[in-house]
Amino acid sequence: MNRFLAALLLAPFSLVAADTNNPLGNSPEVVESGRQLYNETCTVCHGVDGEAGDRAPAMGAARRYAHNTEEEIQQVVLRGIPGTQMPSMGLSEEQSWRITAFIRSLRAVAADFPPEGDVARGEEVFWGKGECGQCHRINGRGGLLGQDLSAVGGSMRLSALRSALTEAKPHPPLGFRPATVKTKDGKTIRGVLKNEHNFSIQLLGDDDRLHLLTSDEIASLERGDTSIMPTDYDERLTEQEFRDLVAFLSRLSASKPSKSR
Amino acid sequence: MNMARLLIALLAATSLAAQVSYEDLVNPDPEDWLTYGRTYDSQRHSPLTQITPENVDQLEAAWIYPITSTTRLQAVPIVVDGVMYVSAPNEVHAIDARTGRNIWKWNRTPAVNRGPERGVSVLGDLVYVSTPDAYLVALDARTGSQVWEAKIAETKDGYYSPAATFAIDGKVIAGNAAGDYGLNGWLDAFDAETGERLWRWYTIPQPGEPGHDTWEGDSWKTGGGGTWLTGSYDPELNLLYWGIGNPAPDFYGDDREGDNLYTESVVAIDADTGKLKWYFQFTPHDVHDWDSVEIPVLVDAEYEGKPRKLMAHADRNGFYYVLDRETGEFLHGTPFIDELNWATGLTEKGRPIRVPGVEPTPQGNFVCPSTSGATNWMSPAYNPATGLFYVAVKEGCGISYKAKQEFRPGGFGFMGTGYVESPEEPWQMFVRALDLTTGERKWEYKQITSKQYGAGVVSTASGLLFAGDDQGFMTALHAETGEPLWHFNTGMRISASPISYGVKGKQYVAVAAGVNVVAWRLP
């Protein structure tokens, strides 16, 4: 099996960094140095930090890539792709491996390449200033309306995790769409839709209860177009707090070990 | 106002009473179905009366909910205030019980493929499920979010946990399965809030304990005794009743001389301490794999002129038993099948009077009932108004074989060979109504073409009995006469016990049929 795929499959159950064939390893230092090199070398065509650029695609987008293994990526970084606009940039072997570590980190789940930061401070931000715990749960603690984040680092890419905190999405996923319902017997219930159809809705209310209503019981239903998840964490938190929060979330990759004795 | 901001603002400090209290479990709302047998006494009798013998012929399908990860669902759904919880191996689904729409789904990862799954229990805001990798998992009832998990047994040893979990006051009881693999069973009680294990009771007595000498030599070490279904509970006596599975190797008893306690028994366990209060063994030294896991049904009724706390149990071995559940005293026993050749009756103490020469042999030996049993884990029901005990019955014999086998650790079969259906006459399923105290047959309903066990029954206070069968039919029977009044072909073999519940004044009947949960109601 492709090692990268293997790492992805194993990621949710593993707290350690993924296996690597990279002779430099894949520590945060190597990844960070690779990011700096990448931003100095590749951003004429590709975007900064692996984003899409004017002339070349993003390195960590949710799409299929032609070059997936570390060896394949490293060879492309070192030698370019003959017959295309992707040139050799005259990098050393070592530099190419650093950039490879960075590119792979964009594609792996966050727990594979957890970024640096003060994890304990990040946890404080989660439950405190960030108010994340009002909607989200980790191992049974926290709110109900948002996704359970007990294993978020093992299931999301780092880039997706960062963007979830900073970029508004047009459509909240099924199960998390905000809605306000007025029932024919005069109640108003706010919450998120766990499911809906023409004939019934299943709403988790902000009273932490499920409200299951058929269409003949509903006077009006107002759906929110955007998630109730704030996406301005890069503004409401300091840069250090944001980094610490991401470091904390990235390391959430398995549910708590058994409590039996 | 921005809805997001509004919601966030409203989120602060919402702390509500839990959905299901222990008091609810003791005395459930008539519309709810909160435990495997609806009530702790496992009578499987719904107080709802909207669907009656007069109108049941108008019953129509309300919805169908597929769970396609499995071929034969075996779980009993639980219904709390309009939300149905159904489990399959490694999965729990929360369903809108009026519409059949999904609310949430939980998957266990990585999923181990081992054994069936028989149901969840609920307490507070948590839903409890046991898993094929032998864990007990607590989920938030509103979102399916996992709150904790606790290990019941080692997966790598070969254990798994298909048992329906059983919630009592502050505790969740979990069983396990591995008797057919020569692995010894136990019952665990876990703290319902934290998952901390509170006590463990071993089904095979350890050295120095009473009953240990019912095992020859070291045979107790691989004695089996699974706890793979679920139990009943008497809150007043604080006793938990649980049926125990077969001894191992199942068919080869030569190396385990003795009664082999507490296999093929029902045990009464103090719910606080996990200590054995009493036991009653139905089949001492069993060699036919007649697990005694069948649900103990608890009834307070008059017996020989005196009010008594009774337990009724139809055993896989073909006898129907009435016990005193305070003491375990045997009161009465009688066959509930016509073809029973392994015993001529029961002694005053309830011990079978064995017929020699029906044990399994290397060449195969004829025995009635067969190993698949006169009944099995599908649930019986009791209707207090009719005084009848309703049970799914299989008539039919088998050929049982034995062979010496070496135990292999790690979850490998240790059955000492097996059985086949008798070629002389095909198996046949019935629903039978027995008088509670005498076991006398009042009526029977023959399920033509049905020969495989698995489908149980549910009774309603309006005088109906709903029964499934292996042809996929759900049939409504008159509780007094057994006359069929309505039927529906679900199209898939039913291997689970039905329930009846209500939502906002409307009564439903539901069952897991094949890969579908199907619900019916009046128009």
Interface residues (C-beta under 8 A of the other chain):
Chain A: P12 F13 E131 Q134 C135 R137 N139 G140 G143 L144 L145 D148 S150 G175 P178 T180 R190 G191 K194 N195 H197 F199 S200 Q202 L204 D206 D207 D208 R209 L210 L212 T214 E222 G224 T226 S227 I228 M229 P230 S255 K256 S258 K259 S260 R261
Chain B: M3 A4 L6 L7 I8 L10 L11 A12 T14 L16 Q19 G82 V83 D96 A97 R98 T99 R101 N102 I103 W104 T109 P110 Y135 A138 D140 R142 T143 S145 Q146 V147 W148 E149 A150 K151 I152 D188 F190 T194 G195 E196 R197
